[in-house]
Amino acid sequence: MSGPLPEGWAETTLASICSHRSGSSKLIKGKLHAEQRPGRYQGFSAAGPDVWCDGWEHEGEAIVVSAVGTRCGKAFKARGRWSAIANTHVVWPDERAIDVGYLFLHLNDEGFWAKGGSAQPFVKVRETLERPFALPPLPEQRRIVAKAEALLGEVDAAKARLARSSLLLRRLRQAVLAAACSGRLTEDLRAPGAAAPAAGPAEPPPRCSTSAPAAPGASSDGPERPLPRSWVRCPFGSLVDNHDGRRVPVSSAVRARRRGPYPYYGASGVIDSIDGYLFDGEYLLIAEDGANLLSRNTRVAFAASGRFWVNNHAHVVQPKAGVVLGYLELLLNSLDLQHHVTGSAQPKLTQAALNGIPVPVPPAEEQAEIVRRAQALFALASEVEERVARAAARAERLPHTILARAFSGELVPTEAALARAEGRGYEPAEALLRRVRGMG
């Protein structure tokens, strides 16, 4: 630590109060057991306690450190009878001088370790353990551990709650899409006493019906639900004009020479810029291929406006009169497309399959109101998501802050301060070290 030591602390090295050795090079992860059974003992690999051995090499309490790999410096507590295998390092504390929990707080900080290598990082054990180390009195170490573990536990609980919040917000978006495209989001417009909504399209496209497709996420092959009275159900292709024939793919090498002010769209949105444009206006782009058609990690439909270029991985459509572009965007992002997509290695939504998807169509005025309400709810969800993201970022920084305070004597009262307040003596760390060295 930088600055003067807290009262009662002493500077030493971990090498002087710990012993250490490499894990057994004879124990190879691929040759050990993956399951626990009677007569087997826990084995520690560089990934943690994830193997089982027919025998054991160590007994008691120690800390096993991942010695090689991207997570080198990650530490694990070992108790009872156990073994440490290749690519690990074992550190045993002299518990007369240092509490194993206090040692673990240090060793489990991957930033604590001196490291080497780039393609295959590794910890520099000797260099790390021989660096100056600030040691508190033993009772103070134990109080630090208790306080730090309690605070870190609260941080972990907060992270779990934030992760659940993110999941709930994703489900909220899915619920809004489902409600928007089934009539539930605007059912108040059709309640008794409400102003009657306008009738459906004045000239409904052919092959329209008054039944609804299966709910988003469900099979579209199941029974159909009745639509609201003013809605109709039509093939998607009857609602739009398709402009796929105007698309032109441009290789990345050519685009590198043609950088410009116009966005270049692919199946997932804007992927580059270019010096020309193919489209000028308001369009809806729909992913034609890619795993996202099934995984739905991002939107499959997105509006594009102004001047832009589109490659051959996104369908390009414009809504016909009486159809609101924003409603079609909501609709396609709500649908489960698995029954319309072909291929598994490279899923594809052909133009014919897209055109044949049956979709519910409310009156134009209701479409616009659906878009307005959905966008308001999405805006609220986005605001909450931003708050959750900021809280999650703060939670990620908290462990470092907690440990920094712990290792600088600021997390709990020092043993010296407590001793004065209680009118008693105490054993400073320097005296503790002399006593332990004298005992041999």
C-alpha positions, 0 to 999 in steps of 0.5 A: 500500500502507498502512504504510511501504515495504519497504527499497529500494522507491519510491512513484511512479505507473503513469502515470509509468512506463507509456503507455496508450491506448484500443483501436480504436473502428474495430474492432468485434467483430461485424465481425471473424473468429472463426477463425485463418487464415494472414494474420490477427492476434490481436485482443483484445476486452473478453472477451480474445483471441477475435477475428482481424483482417486487419491489426495495429495494435501490435507487441511486449508490452503488457497489454490491459484489459477496459474495459467490462462486468461483468468490466471490469478483467480483463487479458490479455497481448499479444505479437507483432503484434496489435490491441486493439478497442473497449471495451478499453484498452492499457497499455505498461510502460516495461520499464526501470522495471517488469517487464511480468509485475509490472505484469500481476499488478497490472492483472489484479486487478479490484479494483485498478481504480477503476470507475464505472457500475452498469448498465454498469461501466467502469474509470477508467483515468486515476484508477487509473494516477495513484494512488500505486504502490509500486515495488520494485527491478527484480530484486525485481519479477522474483523476485516474479513468478516466486514469485507465478506458481508459487504461483498455478499451484499454486492453479489446480491445487488448484482443478482437483483440487477440481472433479474431487472434486466430480464424483467425489462426484456420480458416487458418489451416482449409483453408490450409487443404481444399486447400491441399486435393482439389488440390488448394494448388498445382495447380501451378504444373499443370499450363501451362508451368509447369513440368507435374506432374507424372501420378496417381498411376501406378495401381490404386486401384479398385473402384477409380474415377476422382471426388472429395468429398465434401469440408471439412466441407460440406456434403459428400453426395452432388455433387462431383467436378471434380478432377485434371486430375492426381488425382483419388478418392479411398476408404480409405481402399484401400490405407492402411494396417490396423493393428487394430488386433494388438492393446491391451488395458491396464487398468490405474491400470495396466499401473501404475505398468508398467510405461516405456519408450514407449508411450501409445496411445489412441484416442487423442494421447499419454495418458500414458507410458508403459514398452513394445511396440506393434508397431515399425515403421511409422504408422498413428493413427486415433481416433475410438471413442469420442466426438472429432470425431464431435467437432474436437477440436483436430486432429483425425489423427496423425502420430506415429513413433518408438516403441509404444503401442496403445489401442483399441480407435485408428485405426492403419494403414500404407499407401501402396506403392505410398501413403504418410503417411503425406498426409493421415494425412492431408486428414483425418484431413480435412474431415467432418466425421459426415456422417461416425460416428455412435452414439451420446452419444459416437460417433464411427468411425468403421473400415468399415466406415473408410475404406469406406470413399472416398478420393482424391489421387494425384500422390505420388510426389504431395502428398509429395509436398502437405505435404511440403507446408502444413507443412510450412504454419502450421509452420508459423501459429504456430509461429504466434500463439505463438506470440499471446499467449505471447501477450495474457499472457501479456494482462492478466497481464496488468490490475494488473499493471495498478491498482498497479500504480493507487493505488500507485500514479504513474498513474497520477500526484498527486494533490499536484504536479499539485497544485504546478505547477499551483500555487494554493492550494488544499485539502489534503486527511487528510483535506478532512477526517477531514472536512467530519467527522466534517460535520457528 
